[in-house]
Amino acid sequence: MTRRPLARHVLRTLSLAAALGLWQLLTSLNVDLWLRFSQFPTVADVARTFADRLAGPDYWTDLTDSLTRILTGFLLAAVLGVATGVLVARSRLAEDLLGPVLEVVRPIPAIALVPVAILLFPSNEQGIVFITFTAAFFPVLVSTRHAVRALTPVWEEAVLTMGGGRWRILGSVVLPGALPGIFGGLSVGIGVSWICVISAEMISGQYGVGYRTWQDYTVVDYAGVLVGMVTIGVLGWVTSTAVELLGRRLTRWLPRTSYVPAGRMPRRARGTAAAVPVGPTTKEGVPHDQLV
Amino acid sequence: MTSSSDVRSPARGGAALALHGAVLGRPGAPVVHGVDLEVAPGEILTVVGPSGCGKSTLLRTLAGLLSPLAGQAGQDGRPLTGPAADRALVFQEDALLPWRTLRANVELPLAVKGVPRAERRRQAGAWLARVGLAEQARQLPHRVSGGQRQRAQLARALAGAPRAVLMDEPFGALDAQTRAGMQDLLVEVLHGTGATVVFVTHDVDEALFLGDRVALLGNDRLTAVRDVPRPRDRSAHDDPARVALRREVLTSLGS
């Protein structure tokens, strides 16, 4: 019953082509059946605009601006989120001092912090990075805290009876042991970060993919809006795949054969699944997908 | 008894461990009362008792992970202040770090001591070979069998050259055949280390085979400590003195 990989790729490409074909058909025939496609740009329009944009300088400026903002915010959130999560999980004092503040700030959607960011930060740029940071910080913090608390106690006891101190336990037990959970938080975090960087750019940005998309909308350039959306989609996909692959690489030690459903992989590849994590087992192989 | 200058020499003496009037348990939940126990340097003391009688608590107190709620725990005449590399702990199962290969697990106590990488690698390799795991050195723990994991744990505990090895039902999860093999292996690898061993088990035959002395734990206290005739001698199983002791131990556990 197993389909060959080639057949599966063909099937996936066909599915994508069919969706695009349907879009082209509905828009070029100006279908108006409750849903109104008459104003909607056709696939060809979007493709033409896309090609024009790719040739111009603004598109690439927007792209690098958005990427710089999200990467800065996300990396800050990753480092500080893991540090705070470990601290709160391991120290009662830290939990009492930081816990209440974090619990009150956490439910506020990062995008609602736009006024705060405008008041606090001298430049728009820093405000956007701040909002991106806040968006990713809490998922990372919460999953790190849970992962650290769920560590098997004997690992720590073993290192203690080897004479290991606090830092040895942090480096040899806590961080590696919590890594699968931390990457769950990072996967969620990068997704939320994109939502927030785009929204923040729409509200207060200068340049950036979100800013450009909103500009196109205000000047009724719908094809441009769709180019922006496709760009956001591709960027989001690329960054979360990068996080995913890094996570899978760093948590290769997880016993994961049990996650691979029977019949989804060709037999000869099964034995090498653990050694080659970037194999055909993508979604099913990653336990923290369930958190997303 | 052992000065700090000869810490690196292989034939260091074992540690003398002692509990005096000790009440053991977690704060607010005492499990065992009034324990007086002296473990002589280099001896193997086995501790038997039904599950839940505080065997693990006793061991964790000797390791320094728990403080006695009353009384004293000491090593070589000084009170214990906390866990130390001197006293290694071997657990029932799953105490190997799952993200480290067997060799990297055995290297860990050496890394904690600050042994240079190349030397670490050599010593860990030697220990793994000694417990028969030279082939599996680069495997992750979940890729090998339960018995092999316990061998690796034994190698890890001994690699740090501890003066006492505290073992918490280390073979409890293994099948009978593997278990007998592991007992022989334990006797063999301990030979020459001079380390004091406290070995906790619920298996009376295991306790009588391994121990120079056997301590009986039950009814919230240490009920007796007996010398074992002809320890670590498989043929002593039918020795009348051994049979009598076995009957006594079983009776005391059953009551």
Boltz contact constraints between the chains, C-beta under 6 A:
constraints:
  - contact:
      token1: [A, 154]
      token2: [B, 91]
      max_distance: 6.0
  - contact:
      token1: [A, 154]
      token2: [B, 95]
      max_distance: 6.0
  - contact:
      token1: [A, 155]
      token2: [B, 97]
      max_distance: 6.0
  - contact:
      token1: [A, 157]
      token2: [B, 65]
      max_distance: 6.0
  - contact:
      token1: [A, 158]
      token2: [B, 95]
      max_distance: 6.0
  - contact:
      token1: [A, 160]
      token2: [B, 83]
      max_distance: 6.0
  - contact:
      token1: [A, 161]
      token2: [B, 63]
      max_distance: 6.0
  - contact:
      token1: [A, 161]
      token2: [B, 83]
      max_distance: 6.0
  - contact:
      token1: [A, 161]
      token2: [B, 88]
      max_distance: 6.0
  - contact:
      token1: [A, 161]
      token2: [B, 89]
      max_distance: 6.0
  - contact:
      token1: [A, 162]
      token2: [B, 85]
      max_distance: 6.0
  - contact:
      token1: [A, 162]
      token2: [B, 109]
      max_distance: 6.0
  - contact:
      token1: [A, 162]
      token2: [B, 112]
      max_distance: 6.0
  - contact:
      token1: [A, 162]
      token2: [B, 160]
      max_distance: 6.0
  - contact:
      token1: [A, 163]
      token2: [B, 84]
      max_distance: 6.0
  - contact:
      token1: [A, 163]
      token2: [B, 85]
      max_distance: 6.0
  - contact:
      token1: [A, 163]
      token2: [B, 112]
      max_distance: 6.0
  - contact:
      token1: [A, 164]
      token2: [B, 112]
      max_distance: 6.0
  - contact:
      token1: [A, 168]
      token2: [B, 112]
      max_distance: 6.0
  - contact:
      token1: [A, 176]
      token2: [B, 99]
      max_distance: 6.0
  - contact:
      token1: [A, 253]
      token2: [B, 98]
      max_distance: 6.0
  - contact:
      token1: [A, 253]
      token2: [B, 99]
      max_distance: 6.0
  - contact:
      token1: [A, 253]
      token2: [B, 140]
      max_distance: 6.0
  - contact:
      token1: [A, 255]
      token2: [B, 142]
      max_distance: 6.0
